[in-house]
């Protein structure tokens, strides 16, 4: 990676997440601030963003689903920054945050029509724990136990 590929991951805001989400073509536009507020209100949550030179290039949002389970709700990387480790860095930061707060696992849903995300999750040690539907719109739920250190579990 060259200097132009450098990025940092940090805690972000819902507004920043919405700005990144608007640049991810697969989502067909960003959700509303009200959708975020409804999902995140009253529950422990984390908004992470990745940025490079002041440009937001990725995001990941999750919240407590149950006391031992942290649910990774939304995330993505803008097309120009894919395949540069941004998604993996966001995932690792989210997992570490959840582990530090006592969560036992991280769960996430994706759709069968997103093969890159399916591959990323399997490669990172996530396992299928449920499937809703049977076609390209099928939602597949994955879980990854959080061990004491990243890379275990």
C-alpha positions as CSV (number, residue, x, y, z in Angstrom):
1,X,0.0,0.0,0.0
2,X,1.2,3.4,-0.8
3,X,0.6,6.6,1.1
4,X,-2.4,7.3,-1.0
5,X,-4.0,4.1,0.4
6,X,-3.6,5.1,4.0
7,X,-6.8,5.3,6.0
8,X,-7.8,5.5,9.7
9,X,-10.8,4.0,11.5
10,X,-12.5,6.0,14.2
11,X,-15.7,6.5,16.0
12,X,-18.1,8.4,13.8
13,X,-21.6,10.0,13.8
14,X,-24.8,8.9,12.2
15,X,-24.5,11.9,9.9
16,X,-21.1,10.6,8.7
17,X,-22.5,7.1,8.2
18,X,-25.3,8.5,6.1
19,X,-22.8,10.4,3.9
20,X,-20.8,7.2,3.3
21,X,-24.0,5.1,2.8
22,X,-25.2,7.6,0.1
23,X,-22.0,6.7,-1.9
24,X,-22.6,3.0,-1.9
25,X,-24.5,2.1,-5.1
26,X,-25.7,-1.3,-3.9
27,X,-27.8,0.3,-1.3
28,X,-29.7,2.6,-3.7
29,X,-29.4,5.7,-1.5
30,X,-29.0,6.3,2.2
31,X,-31.5,5.5,4.9
32,X,-33.1,8.4,6.7
33,X,-31.8,9.9,10.0
34,X,-35.1,8.7,11.5
35,X,-34.4,5.1,10.5
36,X,-31.1,5.3,12.3
37,X,-32.6,7.0,15.3
38,X,-35.4,4.4,15.5
39,X,-32.9,1.5,15.3
40,X,-30.3,2.9,17.7
41,X,-32.4,4.7,20.3
42,X,-32.0,3.5,23.8
43,X,-29.5,0.7,23.1
44,X,-25.7,0.6,23.3
45,X,-24.4,1.1,19.7
46,X,-21.3,2.0,17.8
47,X,-20.8,4.0,14.6
48,X,-17.4,3.6,13.0
49,X,-16.1,5.4,9.9
50,X,-12.9,5.0,7.8
51,X,-11.4,8.1,6.4
52,X,-8.5,9.1,4.3
53,X,-7.3,12.7,4.0
54,X,-10.6,14.0,5.3
55,X,-12.6,11.8,2.8
56,X,-15.0,9.3,4.3
57,X,-14.4,5.9,2.6
58,X,-16.3,3.3,4.7
59,X,-18.6,2.8,7.7
60,X,-20.0,0.2,10.0
61,X,-22.9,0.6,12.4
62,X,-24.0,-1.9,15.0
63,X,-25.9,-2.2,18.3
64,X,-26.7,-4.5,21.1
65,X,-29.3,-7.0,20.0
66,X,-29.3,-9.0,23.3
67,X,-27.0,-8.6,26.3
68,X,-24.4,-11.1,24.9
69,X,-24.9,-10.4,21.1
70,X,-23.7,-7.3,19.2
71,X,-25.5,-7.0,15.9
72,X,-23.6,-5.5,13.0
73,X,-26.4,-3.7,11.2
74,X,-25.0,-1.7,8.4
75,X,-21.7,-1.2,6.7
76,X,-20.0,-0.6,3.4
77,X,-17.0,0.8,1.5
78,X,-17.3,3.3,-1.3
79,X,-16.3,1.6,-4.6
80,X,-13.0,3.4,-5.2
81,X,-11.7,2.1,-1.8
82,X,-12.7,-1.5,-2.1
83,X,-10.1,-4.3,-1.8
84,X,-7.8,-2.1,0.2
85,X,-8.5,-3.6,3.7
86,X,-11.1,-1.0,4.7
87,X,-13.9,-3.4,5.4
88,X,-11.6,-5.8,7.3
89,X,-10.3,-2.9,9.5
90,X,-13.8,-1.8,10.3
91,X,-14.9,-5.3,11.2
92,X,-11.8,-5.9,13.4
93,X,-12.4,-2.5,15.2
94,X,-16.1,-3.4,15.7
95,X,-15.3,-6.8,17.1
96,X,-12.7,-5.4,19.5
97,X,-15.1,-2.8,20.8
98,X,-17.8,-5.5,21.3
99,X,-15.3,-7.8,23.0
100,X,-14.1,-5.0,25.3
101,X,-17.7,-4.5,26.4
102,X,-18.4,-8.1,27.2
103,X,-20.3,-9.3,24.2
104,X,-19.9,-13.0,23.4
105,X,-20.5,-12.8,19.7
106,X,-21.2,-10.5,16.7
107,X,-24.0,-11.4,14.3
108,X,-24.7,-9.9,10.9
109,X,-27.2,-10.5,8.1
110,X,-26.3,-10.2,4.4
111,X,-28.1,-11.1,1.2
112,X,-27.3,-13.9,-1.1
113,X,-26.8,-11.4,-3.9
114,X,-23.7,-9.9,-2.2
115,X,-21.0,-12.6,-2.9
116,X,-18.1,-10.3,-1.8
117,X,-19.7,-9.9,1.6
118,X,-20.4,-13.6,1.9
119,X,-16.8,-14.3,1.2
120,X,-15.5,-11.7,3.6
121,X,-17.6,-13.1,6.4
122,X,-16.6,-16.7,5.9
123,X,-13.0,-15.7,5.6
124,X,-13.2,-13.8,8.9
125,X,-14.5,-16.9,10.7
126,X,-18.2,-16.1,10.6
127,X,-20.6,-19.1,10.3
128,X,-24.1,-19.4,9.0
129,X,-26.7,-19.6,11.8
130,X,-29.8,-18.9,9.8
131,X,-31.4,-18.3,6.3
132,X,-34.6,-16.5,5.4
133,X,-35.8,-17.1,1.9
134,X,-34.2,-19.1,-1.0
135,X,-33.4,-16.8,-3.9
136,X,-30.9,-14.0,-4.5
137,X,-32.8,-11.8,-2.0
138,X,-32.4,-14.5,0.7
139,X,-31.1,-13.1,4.0
140,X,-28.3,-15.1,5.5
141,X,-27.5,-14.6,9.2
142,X,-23.9,-15.2,10.3
143,X,-22.3,-15.2,13.8
144,X,-18.8,-15.1,15.0
145,X,-17.9,-15.9,18.7
146,X,-15.7,-13.3,20.3
147,X,-12.7,-15.0,21.9
148,X,-10.1,-13.3,24.1
149,X,-8.1,-12.0,21.1
150,X,-8.8,-11.1,17.5
151,X,-8.1,-14.1,15.3
152,X,-9.4,-16.6,17.8
153,X,-13.0,-17.9,18.1
